[in-house]
Amino acid sequence: MIALIQRVSQGRVLVKKNLLSEIDHGYVILLGIFREDNYEDVVKLADKIVNLRIMSDEQLKMNRSITDTKGKVLLVSQFTLCADVSGGRRPSFIKAKEPKEAETLYRSLKTEIEKKGVDVVTGKFGEYMDVIIHNDGPVTIMVDSKNI
């Protein structure tokens, strides 16, 4: 499971030009779920997300977690993070988990983050979305559940 975490001053998701969800300061997380991912990956990733110290302190050093700053998470499923581009010019998505199973893990990650005291809003799973990201810093961190 891959989480592309972006520290933001604002994030929004629109579906068919209608606002679905938004946050002010916090993280926009683009989530890729692979065939071999399971609930264990969800638990490890949720713990890493809420404890990662990439929020700024008073000296503008990355020294605080999202829980320290009372930030929010905008969680967006993005199967294109699972793309394999090794075999040509058109990406293959055969490494991505099937949608029904992926959606279950996506919703589980939302729940696990919320259990740790962070407010989470989401995009719409499987829908074409406009994701507006105001990256703060910029700070963008890739976390792979298989490497934590």
Phi and psi in radians as a Rosetta constraint file:
Dihedral C 1 N 2 CA 2 C 2 CIRCULARHARMONIC -1.997 0.35
Dihedral N 2 CA 2 C 2 N 3 CIRCULARHARMONIC 2.303 0.35
Dihedral C 2 N 3 CA 3 C 3 CIRCULARHARMONIC -2.074 0.35
Dihedral N 3 CA 3 C 3 N 4 CIRCULARHARMONIC 2.059 0.35
Dihedral C 3 N 4 CA 4 C 4 CIRCULARHARMONIC -1.643 0.35
Dihedral N 4 CA 4 C 4 N 5 CIRCULARHARMONIC 1.859 0.35
Dihedral C 4 N 5 CA 5 C 5 CIRCULARHARMONIC -1.741 0.35
Dihedral N 5 CA 5 C 5 N 6 CIRCULARHARMONIC 2.140 0.35
Dihedral C 5 N 6 CA 6 C 6 CIRCULARHARMONIC -2.060 0.35
Dihedral N 6 CA 6 C 6 N 7 CIRCULARHARMONIC 2.160 0.35
Dihedral C 6 N 7 CA 7 C 7 CIRCULARHARMONIC -1.295 0.35
Dihedral N 7 CA 7 C 7 N 8 CIRCULARHARMONIC 2.246 0.35
Dihedral C 7 N 8 CA 8 C 8 CIRCULARHARMONIC -2.286 0.35
Dihedral N 8 CA 8 C 8 N 9 CIRCULARHARMONIC 2.692 0.35
Dihedral C 8 N 9 CA 9 C 9 CIRCULARHARMONIC -1.589 0.35
Dihedral N 9 CA 9 C 9 N 10 CIRCULARHARMONIC -0.334 0.35
Dihedral C 9 N 10 CA 10 C 10 CIRCULARHARMONIC -2.872 0.35
Dihedral N 10 CA 10 C 10 N 11 CIRCULARHARMONIC 2.546 0.35
Dihedral C 10 N 11 CA 11 C 11 CIRCULARHARMONIC -2.550 0.35
Dihedral N 11 CA 11 C 11 N 12 CIRCULARHARMONIC 2.516 0.35
Dihedral C 11 N 12 CA 12 C 12 CIRCULARHARMONIC -2.509 0.35
Dihedral N 12 CA 12 C 12 N 13 CIRCULARHARMONIC 2.648 0.35
Dihedral C 12 N 13 CA 13 C 13 CIRCULARHARMONIC -2.198 0.35
Dihedral N 13 CA 13 C 13 N 14 CIRCULARHARMONIC 2.249 0.35
Dihedral C 13 N 14 CA 14 C 14 CIRCULARHARMONIC -2.036 0.35
Dihedral N 14 CA 14 C 14 N 15 CIRCULARHARMONIC 2.432 0.35
Dihedral C 14 N 15 CA 15 C 15 CIRCULARHARMONIC -2.159 0.35
Dihedral N 15 CA 15 C 15 N 16 CIRCULARHARMONIC 2.135 0.35
Dihedral C 15 N 16 CA 16 C 16 CIRCULARHARMONIC 0.934 0.35
Dihedral N 16 CA 16 C 16 N 17 CIRCULARHARMONIC 0.728 0.35
Dihedral C 16 N 17 CA 17 C 17 CIRCULARHARMONIC 1.207 0.35
Dihedral N 17 CA 17 C 17 N 18 CIRCULARHARMONIC 0.149 0.35
Dihedral C 17 N 18 CA 18 C 18 CIRCULARHARMONIC -1.844 0.35
Dihedral N 18 CA 18 C 18 N 19 CIRCULARHARMONIC 2.336 0.35
Dihedral C 18 N 19 CA 19 C 19 CIRCULARHARMONIC -1.124 0.35
Dihedral N 19 CA 19 C 19 N 20 CIRCULARHARMONIC 2.169 0.35
Dihedral C 19 N 20 CA 20 C 20 CIRCULARHARMONIC -1.737 0.35
Dihedral N 20 CA 20 C 20 N 21 CIRCULARHARMONIC -0.825 0.35
Dihedral C 20 N 21 CA 21 C 21 CIRCULARHARMONIC -2.736 0.35
Dihedral N 21 CA 21 C 21 N 22 CIRCULARHARMONIC 2.744 0.35
Dihedral C 21 N 22 CA 22 C 22 CIRCULARHARMONIC -2.752 0.35
Dihedral N 22 CA 22 C 22 N 23 CIRCULARHARMONIC 2.723 0.35
Dihedral C 22 N 23 CA 23 C 23 CIRCULARHARMONIC -2.386 0.35
Dihedral N 23 CA 23 C 23 N 24 CIRCULARHARMONIC 2.817 0.35
Dihedral C 23 N 24 CA 24 C 24 CIRCULARHARMONIC -1.714 0.35
Dihedral N 24 CA 24 C 24 N 25 CIRCULARHARMONIC -2.247 0.35
Dihedral C 24 N 25 CA 25 C 25 CIRCULARHARMONIC -1.117 0.35
Dihedral N 25 CA 25 C 25 N 26 CIRCULARHARMONIC 2.485 0.35
Dihedral C 25 N 26 CA 26 C 26 CIRCULARHARMONIC 2.693 0.35
Dihedral N 26 CA 26 C 26 N 27 CIRCULARHARMONIC -2.448 0.35
Dihedral C 26 N 27 CA 27 C 27 CIRCULARHARMONIC -2.176 0.35
Dihedral N 27 CA 27 C 27 N 28 CIRCULARHARMONIC 2.397 0.35
Dihedral C 27 N 28 CA 28 C 28 CIRCULARHARMONIC -1.726 0.35
Dihedral N 28 CA 28 C 28 N 29 CIRCULARHARMONIC 2.161 0.35
Dihedral C 28 N 29 CA 29 C 29 CIRCULARHARMONIC -2.022 0.35
Dihedral N 29 CA 29 C 29 N 30 CIRCULARHARMONIC 2.078 0.35
Dihedral C 29 N 30 CA 30 C 30 CIRCULARHARMONIC -1.655 0.35
Dihedral N 30 CA 30 C 30 N 31 CIRCULARHARMONIC 2.174 0.35
Dihedral C 30 N 31 CA 31 C 31 CIRCULARHARMONIC -2.032 0.35
Dihedral N 31 CA 31 C 31 N 32 CIRCULARHARMONIC 2.160 0.35
Dihedral C 31 N 32 CA 32 C 32 CIRCULARHARMONIC -1.906 0.35
Dihedral N 32 CA 32 C 32 N 33 CIRCULARHARMONIC 2.253 0.35
Dihedral C 32 N 33 CA 33 C 33 CIRCULARHARMONIC -2.042 0.35
Dihedral N 33 CA 33 C 33 N 34 CIRCULARHARMONIC 2.126 0.35
Dihedral C 33 N 34 CA 34 C 34 CIRCULARHARMONIC -1.659 0.35
Dihedral N 34 CA 34 C 34 N 35 CIRCULARHARMONIC 2.827 0.35
Dihedral C 34 N 35 CA 35 C 35 CIRCULARHARMONIC -0.919 0.35
Dihedral N 35 CA 35 C 35 N 36 CIRCULARHARMONIC -0.683 0.35
Dihedral C 35 N 36 CA 36 C 36 CIRCULARHARMONIC -1.473 0.35
Dihedral N 36 CA 36 C 36 N 37 CIRCULARHARMONIC -0.064 0.35
Dihedral C 36 N 37 CA 37 C 37 CIRCULARHARMONIC -1.252 0.35
Dihedral N 37 CA 37 C 37 N 38 CIRCULARHARMONIC 2.603 0.35
Dihedral C 37 N 38 CA 38 C 38 CIRCULARHARMONIC -2.557 0.35
Dihedral N 38 CA 38 C 38 N 39 CIRCULARHARMONIC -2.998 0.35
Dihedral C 38 N 39 CA 39 C 39 CIRCULARHARMONIC -1.085 0.35
Dihedral N 39 CA 39 C 39 N 40 CIRCULARHARMONIC -0.554 0.35
Dihedral C 39 N 40 CA 40 C 40 CIRCULARHARMONIC -1.035 0.35
Dihedral N 40 CA 40 C 40 N 41 CIRCULARHARMONIC -0.673 0.35
Dihedral C 40 N 41 CA 41 C 41 CIRCULARHARMONIC -1.125 0.35
Dihedral N 41 CA 41 C 41 N 42 CIRCULARHARMONIC -0.673 0.35
Dihedral C 41 N 42 CA 42 C 42 CIRCULARHARMONIC -1.049 0.35
Dihedral N 42 CA 42 C 42 N 43 CIRCULARHARMONIC -0.851 0.35
Dihedral C 42 N 43 CA 43 C 43 CIRCULARHARMONIC -1.087 0.35
Dihedral N 43 CA 43 C 43 N 44 CIRCULARHARMONIC -0.807 0.35
Dihedral C 43 N 44 CA 44 C 44 CIRCULARHARMONIC -1.115 0.35
Dihedral N 44 CA 44 C 44 N 45 CIRCULARHARMONIC -0.745 0.35
Dihedral C 44 N 45 CA 45 C 45 CIRCULARHARMONIC -1.185 0.35
Dihedral N 45 CA 45 C 45 N 46 CIRCULARHARMONIC -0.725 0.35
Dihedral C 45 N 46 CA 46 C 46 CIRCULARHARMONIC -1.048 0.35
Dihedral N 46 CA 46 C 46 N 47 CIRCULARHARMONIC -0.767 0.35
Dihedral C 46 N 47 CA 47 C 47 CIRCULARHARMONIC -1.097 0.35
Dihedral N 47 CA 47 C 47 N 48 CIRCULARHARMONIC -0.758 0.35
Dihedral C 47 N 48 CA 48 C 48 CIRCULARHARMONIC -1.123 0.35
Dihedral N 48 CA 48 C 48 N 49 CIRCULARHARMONIC -0.760 0.35
Dihedral C 48 N 49 CA 49 C 49 CIRCULARHARMONIC -1.058 0.35
Dihedral N 49 CA 49 C 49 N 50 CIRCULARHARMONIC -0.851 0.35
Dihedral C 49 N 50 CA 50 C 50 CIRCULARHARMONIC -1.307 0.35
Dihedral N 50 CA 50 C 50 N 51 CIRCULARHARMONIC -0.367 0.35
Dihedral C 50 N 51 CA 51 C 51 CIRCULARHARMONIC -1.816 0.35
Dihedral N 51 CA 51 C 51 N 52 CIRCULARHARMONIC -0.109 0.35
Dihedral C 51 N 52 CA 52 C 52 CIRCULARHARMONIC -1.104 0.35
Dihedral N 52 CA 52 C 52 N 53 CIRCULARHARMONIC 2.262 0.35
Dihedral C 52 N 53 CA 53 C 53 CIRCULARHARMONIC -1.728 0.35
Dihedral N 53 CA 53 C 53 N 54 CIRCULARHARMONIC 1.401 0.35
Dihedral C 53 N 54 CA 54 C 54 CIRCULARHARMONIC -2.149 0.35
Dihedral N 54 CA 54 C 54 N 55 CIRCULARHARMONIC 0.111 0.35
Dihedral C 54 N 55 CA 55 C 55 CIRCULARHARMONIC -1.555 0.35
Dihedral N 55 CA 55 C 55 N 56 CIRCULARHARMONIC 2.582 0.35
Dihedral C 55 N 56 CA 56 C 56 CIRCULARHARMONIC -1.333 0.35
Dihedral N 56 CA 56 C 56 N 57 CIRCULARHARMONIC 2.512 0.35
Dihedral C 56 N 57 CA 57 C 57 CIRCULARHARMONIC -1.646 0.35
Dihedral N 57 CA 57 C 57 N 58 CIRCULARHARMONIC -2.925 0.35
Dihedral C 57 N 58 CA 58 C 58 CIRCULARHARMONIC -1.115 0.35
Dihedral N 58 CA 58 C 58 N 59 CIRCULARHARMONIC -0.438 0.35
Dihedral C 58 N 59 CA 59 C 59 CIRCULARHARMONIC -1.667 0.35
Dihedral N 59 CA 59 C 59 N 60 CIRCULARHARMONIC 0.235 0.35
Dihedral C 59 N 60 CA 60 C 60 CIRCULARHARMONIC 1.092 0.35
Dihedral N 60 CA 60 C 60 N 61 CIRCULARHARMONIC 0.464 0.35
Dihedral C 60 N 61 CA 61 C 61 CIRCULARHARMONIC -1.639 0.35
Dihedral N 61 CA 61 C 61 N 62 CIRCULARHARMONIC 2.510 0.35
Dihedral C 61 N 62 CA 62 C 62 CIRCULARHARMONIC -1.304 0.35
Dihedral N 62 CA 62 C 62 N 63 CIRCULARHARMONIC 1.651 0.35
Dihedral C 62 N 63 CA 63 C 63 CIRCULARHARMONIC -2.445 0.35
Dihedral N 63 CA 63 C 63 N 64 CIRCULARHARMONIC 0.044 0.35
Dihedral C 63 N 64 CA 64 C 64 CIRCULARHARMONIC -2.209 0.35
Dihedral N 64 CA 64 C 64 N 65 CIRCULARHARMONIC 2.662 0.35
Dihedral C 64 N 65 CA 65 C 65 CIRCULARHARMONIC -1.614 0.35
Dihedral N 65 CA 65 C 65 N 66 CIRCULARHARMONIC 2.989 0.35
Dihedral C 65 N 66 CA 66 C 66 CIRCULARHARMONIC -1.155 0.35
Dihedral N 66 CA 66 C 66 N 67 CIRCULARHARMONIC -0.516 0.35
Dihedral C 66 N 67 CA 67 C 67 CIRCULARHARMONIC -1.251 0.35
Dihedral N 67 CA 67 C 67 N 68 CIRCULARHARMONIC -0.609 0.35
Dihedral C 67 N 68 CA 68 C 68 CIRCULARHARMONIC -1.081 0.35
Dihedral N 68 CA 68 C 68 N 69 CIRCULARHARMONIC -0.631 0.35
Dihedral C 68 N 69 CA 69 C 69 CIRCULARHARMONIC -1.725 0.35
Dihedral N 69 CA 69 C 69 N 70 CIRCULARHARMONIC 0.020 0.35
Dihedral C 69 N 70 CA 70 C 70 CIRCULARHARMONIC 0.988 0.35
Dihedral N 70 CA 70 C 70 N 71 CIRCULARHARMONIC 0.627 0.35
Dihedral C 70 N 71 CA 71 C 71 CIRCULARHARMONIC -1.326 0.35
Dihedral N 71 CA 71 C 71 N 72 CIRCULARHARMONIC 2.966 0.35
Dihedral C 71 N 72 CA 72 C 72 CIRCULARHARMONIC -2.053 0.35
Dihedral N 72 CA 72 C 72 N 73 CIRCULARHARMONIC 2.888 0.35
Dihedral C 72 N 73 CA 73 C 73 CIRCULARHARMONIC -2.076 0.35
Dihedral N 73 CA 73 C 73 N 74 CIRCULARHARMONIC 2.346 0.35
Dihedral C 73 N 74 CA 74 C 74 CIRCULARHARMONIC -1.912 0.35
Dihedral N 74 CA 74 C 74 N 75 CIRCULARHARMONIC 1.916 0.35
Dihedral C 74 N 75 CA 75 C 75 CIRCULARHARMONIC -1.761 0.35
Dihedral N 75 CA 75 C 75 N 76 CIRCULARHARMONIC 2.142 0.35
Dihedral C 75 N 76 CA 76 C 76 CIRCULARHARMONIC -2.215 0.35
Dihedral N 76 CA 76 C 76 N 77 CIRCULARHARMONIC 2.153 0.35
Dihedral C 76 N 77 CA 77 C 77 CIRCULARHARMONIC -1.264 0.35
Dihedral N 77 CA 77 C 77 N 78 CIRCULARHARMONIC 2.319 0.35
Dihedral C 77 N 78 CA 78 C 78 CIRCULARHARMONIC -2.504 0.35
Dihedral N 78 CA 78 C 78 N 79 CIRCULARHARMONIC 1.570 0.35
Dihedral C 78 N 79 CA 79 C 79 CIRCULARHARMONIC -1.108 0.35
Dihedral N 79 CA 79 C 79 N 80 CIRCULARHARMONIC -0.336 0.35
Dihedral C 79 N 80 CA 80 C 80 CIRCULARHARMONIC -1.154 0.35
Dihedral N 80 CA 80 C 80 N 81 CIRCULARHARMONIC -0.287 0.35
Dihedral C 80 N 81 CA 81 C 81 CIRCULARHARMONIC -1.151 0.35
Dihedral N 81 CA 81 C 81 N 82 CIRCULARHARMONIC -0.288 0.35
Dihedral C 81 N 82 CA 82 C 82 CIRCULARHARMONIC -1.602 0.35
Dihedral N 82 CA 82 C 82 N 83 CIRCULARHARMONIC 0.148 0.35
Dihedral C 82 N 83 CA 83 C 83 CIRCULARHARMONIC -1.072 0.35
Dihedral N 83 CA 83 C 83 N 84 CIRCULARHARMONIC 2.462 0.35
Dihedral C 83 N 84 CA 84 C 84 CIRCULARHARMONIC -1.946 0.35
Dihedral N 84 CA 84 C 84 N 85 CIRCULARHARMONIC 2.042 0.35
Dihedral C 84 N 85 CA 85 C 85 CIRCULARHARMONIC -1.954 0.35
Dihedral N 85 CA 85 C 85 N 86 CIRCULARHARMONIC 0.305 0.35
Dihedral C 85 N 86 CA 86 C 86 CIRCULARHARMONIC -1.325 0.35
Dihedral N 86 CA 86 C 86 N 87 CIRCULARHARMONIC -0.362 0.35
Dihedral C 86 N 87 CA 87 C 87 CIRCULARHARMONIC -1.816 0.35
Dihedral N 87 CA 87 C 87 N 88 CIRCULARHARMONIC 0.260 0.35
Dihedral C 87 N 88 CA 88 C 88 CIRCULARHARMONIC 2.721 0.35
Dihedral N 88 CA 88 C 88 N 89 CIRCULARHARMONIC -2.678 0.35
Dihedral C 88 N 89 CA 89 C 89 CIRCULARHARMONIC -1.748 0.35
Dihedral N 89 CA 89 C 89 N 90 CIRCULARHARMONIC -0.256 0.35
Dihedral C 89 N 90 CA 90 C 90 CIRCULARHARMONIC -1.879 0.35
Dihedral N 90 CA 90 C 90 N 91 CIRCULARHARMONIC 2.223 0.35
Dihedral C 90 N 91 CA 91 C 91 CIRCULARHARMONIC -1.164 0.35
Dihedral N 91 CA 91 C 91 N 92 CIRCULARHARMONIC 2.566 0.35
Dihedral C 91 N 92 CA 92 C 92 CIRCULARHARMONIC -1.860 0.35
Dihedral N 92 CA 92 C 92 N 93 CIRCULARHARMONIC 2.483 0.35
Dihedral C 92 N 93 CA 93 C 93 CIRCULARHARMONIC -2.041 0.35
Dihedral N 93 CA 93 C 93 N 94 CIRCULARHARMONIC 0.415 0.35
Dihedral C 93 N 94 CA 94 C 94 CIRCULARHARMONIC -1.190 0.35
Dihedral N 94 CA 94 C 94 N 95 CIRCULARHARMONIC -0.274 0.35
Dihedral C 94 N 95 CA 95 C 95 CIRCULARHARMONIC -1.456 0.35
Dihedral N 95 CA 95 C 95 N 96 CIRCULARHARMONIC -0.189 0.35
Dihedral C 95 N 96 CA 96 C 96 CIRCULARHARMONIC -1.332 0.35
Dihedral N 96 CA 96 C 96 N 97 CIRCULARHARMONIC 2.542 0.35
Dihedral C 96 N 97 CA 97 C 97 CIRCULARHARMONIC -1.198 0.35
Dihedral N 97 CA 97 C 97 N 98 CIRCULARHARMONIC 2.602 0.35
Dihedral C 97 N 98 CA 98 C 98 CIRCULARHARMONIC -1.020 0.35
Dihedral N 98 CA 98 C 98 N 99 CIRCULARHARMONIC 2.495 0.35
Dihedral C 98 N 99 CA 99 C 99 CIRCULARHARMONIC -0.926 0.35
Dihedral N 99 CA 99 C 99 N 100 CIRCULARHARMONIC -0.769 0.35
Dihedral C 99 N 100 CA 100 C 100 CIRCULARHARMONIC -1.089 0.35
Dihedral N 100 CA 100 C 100 N 101 CIRCULARHARMONIC -0.796 0.35
Dihedral C 100 N 101 CA 101 C 101 CIRCULARHARMONIC -1.213 0.35
Dihedral N 101 CA 101 C 101 N 102 CIRCULARHARMONIC -0.659 0.35
Dihedral C 101 N 102 CA 102 C 102 CIRCULARHARMONIC -1.115 0.35
Dihedral N 102 CA 102 C 102 N 103 CIRCULARHARMONIC -0.724 0.35
Dihedral C 102 N 103 CA 103 C 103 CIRCULARHARMONIC -1.096 0.35
Dihedral N 103 CA 103 C 103 N 104 CIRCULARHARMONIC -0.655 0.35
Dihedral C 103 N 104 CA 104 C 104 CIRCULARHARMONIC -1.068 0.35
Dihedral N 104 CA 104 C 104 N 105 CIRCULARHARMONIC -0.788 0.35
Dihedral C 104 N 105 CA 105 C 105 CIRCULARHARMONIC -1.190 0.35
Dihedral N 105 CA 105 C 105 N 106 CIRCULARHARMONIC -0.667 0.35
Dihedral C 105 N 106 CA 106 C 106 CIRCULARHARMONIC -1.011 0.35
Dihedral N 106 CA 106 C 106 N 107 CIRCULARHARMONIC -0.851 0.35
Dihedral C 106 N 107 CA 107 C 107 CIRCULARHARMONIC -1.172 0.35
Dihedral N 107 CA 107 C 107 N 108 CIRCULARHARMONIC -0.590 0.35
Dihedral C 107 N 108 CA 108 C 108 CIRCULARHARMONIC -1.139 0.35
Dihedral N 108 CA 108 C 108 N 109 CIRCULARHARMONIC -0.677 0.35
Dihedral C 108 N 109 CA 109 C 109 CIRCULARHARMONIC -1.125 0.35
Dihedral N 109 CA 109 C 109 N 110 CIRCULARHARMONIC -0.739 0.35
Dihedral C 109 N 110 CA 110 C 110 CIRCULARHARMONIC -0.975 0.35
Dihedral N 110 CA 110 C 110 N 111 CIRCULARHARMONIC -0.850 0.35
Dihedral C 110 N 111 CA 111 C 111 CIRCULARHARMONIC -1.091 0.35
Dihedral N 111 CA 111 C 111 N 112 CIRCULARHARMONIC -0.777 0.35
Dihedral C 111 N 112 CA 112 C 112 CIRCULARHARMONIC -1.115 0.35
Dihedral N 112 CA 112 C 112 N 113 CIRCULARHARMONIC -0.689 0.35
Dihedral C 112 N 113 CA 113 C 113 CIRCULARHARMONIC -1.151 0.35
Dihedral N 113 CA 113 C 113 N 114 CIRCULARHARMONIC -0.746 0.35
Dihedral C 113 N 114 CA 114 C 114 CIRCULARHARMONIC -1.092 0.35
Dihedral N 114 CA 114 C 114 N 115 CIRCULARHARMONIC -0.656 0.35
Dihedral C 114 N 115 CA 115 C 115 CIRCULARHARMONIC -1.041 0.35
Dihedral N 115 CA 115 C 115 N 116 CIRCULARHARMONIC -0.441 0.35
Dihedral C 115 N 116 CA 116 C 116 CIRCULARHARMONIC -1.600 0.35
Dihedral N 116 CA 116 C 116 N 117 CIRCULARHARMONIC 0.162 0.35
Dihedral C 116 N 117 CA 117 C 117 CIRCULARHARMONIC 1.620 0.35
Dihedral N 117 CA 117 C 117 N 118 CIRCULARHARMONIC 0.251 0.35
Dihedral C 117 N 118 CA 118 C 118 CIRCULARHARMONIC -1.909 0.35
Dihedral N 118 CA 118 C 118 N 119 CIRCULARHARMONIC 2.306 0.35
Dihedral C 118 N 119 CA 119 C 119 CIRCULARHARMONIC -1.259 0.35
Dihedral N 119 CA 119 C 119 N 120 CIRCULARHARMONIC 2.346 0.35
Dihedral C 119 N 120 CA 120 C 120 CIRCULARHARMONIC -2.254 0.35
Dihedral N 120 CA 120 C 120 N 121 CIRCULARHARMONIC 2.278 0.35
Dihedral C 120 N 121 CA 121 C 121 CIRCULARHARMONIC -2.041 0.35
Dihedral N 121 CA 121 C 121 N 122 CIRCULARHARMONIC 2.849 0.35
Dihedral C 121 N 122 CA 122 C 122 CIRCULARHARMONIC -2.311 0.35
Dihedral N 122 CA 122 C 122 N 123 CIRCULARHARMONIC 2.888 0.35
Dihedral C 122 N 123 CA 123 C 123 CIRCULARHARMONIC -1.408 0.35
Dihedral N 123 CA 123 C 123 N 124 CIRCULARHARMONIC -2.876 0.35
Dihedral C 123 N 124 CA 124 C 124 CIRCULARHARMONIC -1.953 0.35
Dihedral N 124 CA 124 C 124 N 125 CIRCULARHARMONIC 1.977 0.35
Dihedral C 124 N 125 CA 125 C 125 CIRCULARHARMONIC -0.979 0.35
Dihedral N 125 CA 125 C 125 N 126 CIRCULARHARMONIC 2.290 0.35
Dihedral C 125 N 126 CA 126 C 126 CIRCULARHARMONIC 1.353 0.35
Dihedral N 126 CA 126 C 126 N 127 CIRCULARHARMONIC 0.050 0.35
Dihedral C 126 N 127 CA 127 C 127 CIRCULARHARMONIC -1.789 0.35
Dihedral N 127 CA 127 C 127 N 128 CIRCULARHARMONIC 2.631 0.35
Dihedral C 127 N 128 CA 128 C 128 CIRCULARHARMONIC -1.276 0.35
Dihedral N 128 CA 128 C 128 N 129 CIRCULARHARMONIC 2.174 0.35
Dihedral C 128 N 129 CA 129 C 129 CIRCULARHARMONIC -2.244 0.35
Dihedral N 129 CA 129 C 129 N 130 CIRCULARHARMONIC 2.648 0.35
Dihedral C 129 N 130 CA 130 C 130 CIRCULARHARMONIC -1.737 0.35
Dihedral N 130 CA 130 C 130 N 131 CIRCULARHARMONIC 2.064 0.35
Dihedral C 130 N 131 CA 131 C 131 CIRCULARHARMONIC -1.912 0.35
Dihedral N 131 CA 131 C 131 N 132 CIRCULARHARMONIC 2.093 0.35
Dihedral C 131 N 132 CA 132 C 132 CIRCULARHARMONIC -1.865 0.35
Dihedral N 132 CA 132 C 132 N 133 CIRCULARHARMONIC 2.108 0.35
Dihedral C 132 N 133 CA 133 C 133 CIRCULARHARMONIC -2.170 0.35
Dihedral N 133 CA 133 C 133 N 134 CIRCULARHARMONIC 2.129 0.35
Dihedral C 133 N 134 CA 134 C 134 CIRCULARHARMONIC -1.820 0.35
Dihedral N 134 CA 134 C 134 N 135 CIRCULARHARMONIC 1.517 0.35
Dihedral C 134 N 135 CA 135 C 135 CIRCULARHARMONIC -1.141 0.35
Dihedral N 135 CA 135 C 135 N 136 CIRCULARHARMONIC 2.311 0.35
Dihedral C 135 N 136 CA 136 C 136 CIRCULARHARMONIC -1.783 0.35
Dihedral N 136 CA 136 C 136 N 137 CIRCULARHARMONIC 1.915 0.35
Dihedral C 136 N 137 CA 137 C 137 CIRCULARHARMONIC 2.346 0.35
Dihedral N 137 CA 137 C 137 N 138 CIRCULARHARMONIC -1.198 0.35
Dihedral C 137 N 138 CA 138 C 138 CIRCULARHARMONIC -1.310 0.35
Dihedral N 138 CA 138 C 138 N 139 CIRCULARHARMONIC 2.544 0.35
Dihedral C 138 N 139 CA 139 C 139 CIRCULARHARMONIC -2.237 0.35
Dihedral N 139 CA 139 C 139 N 140 CIRCULARHARMONIC 2.076 0.35
Dihedral C 139 N 140 CA 140 C 140 CIRCULARHARMONIC -2.399 0.35
Dihedral N 140 CA 140 C 140 N 141 CIRCULARHARMONIC 2.158 0.35
Dihedral C 140 N 141 CA 141 C 141 CIRCULARHARMONIC -2.208 0.35
Dihedral N 141 CA 141 C 141 N 142 CIRCULARHARMONIC 2.310 0.35
Dihedral C 141 N 142 CA 142 C 142 CIRCULARHARMONIC -1.742 0.35
Dihedral N 142 CA 142 C 142 N 143 CIRCULARHARMONIC 2.215 0.35
Dihedral C 142 N 143 CA 143 C 143 CIRCULARHARMONIC -2.135 0.35
Dihedral N 143 CA 143 C 143 N 144 CIRCULARHARMONIC 2.206 0.35
Dihedral C 143 N 144 CA 144 C 144 CIRCULARHARMONIC -1.917 0.35
Dihedral N 144 CA 144 C 144 N 145 CIRCULARHARMONIC 2.136 0.35
Dihedral C 144 N 145 CA 145 C 145 CIRCULARHARMONIC -1.050 0.35
Dihedral N 145 CA 145 C 145 N 146 CIRCULARHARMONIC -0.378 0.35
Dihedral C 145 N 146 CA 146 C 146 CIRCULARHARMONIC -1.375 0.35
Dihedral N 146 CA 146 C 146 N 147 CIRCULARHARMONIC -0.187 0.35
Dihedral C 146 N 147 CA 147 C 147 CIRCULARHARMONIC -2.019 0.35
Dihedral N 147 CA 147 C 147 N 148 CIRCULARHARMONIC 0.354 0.35
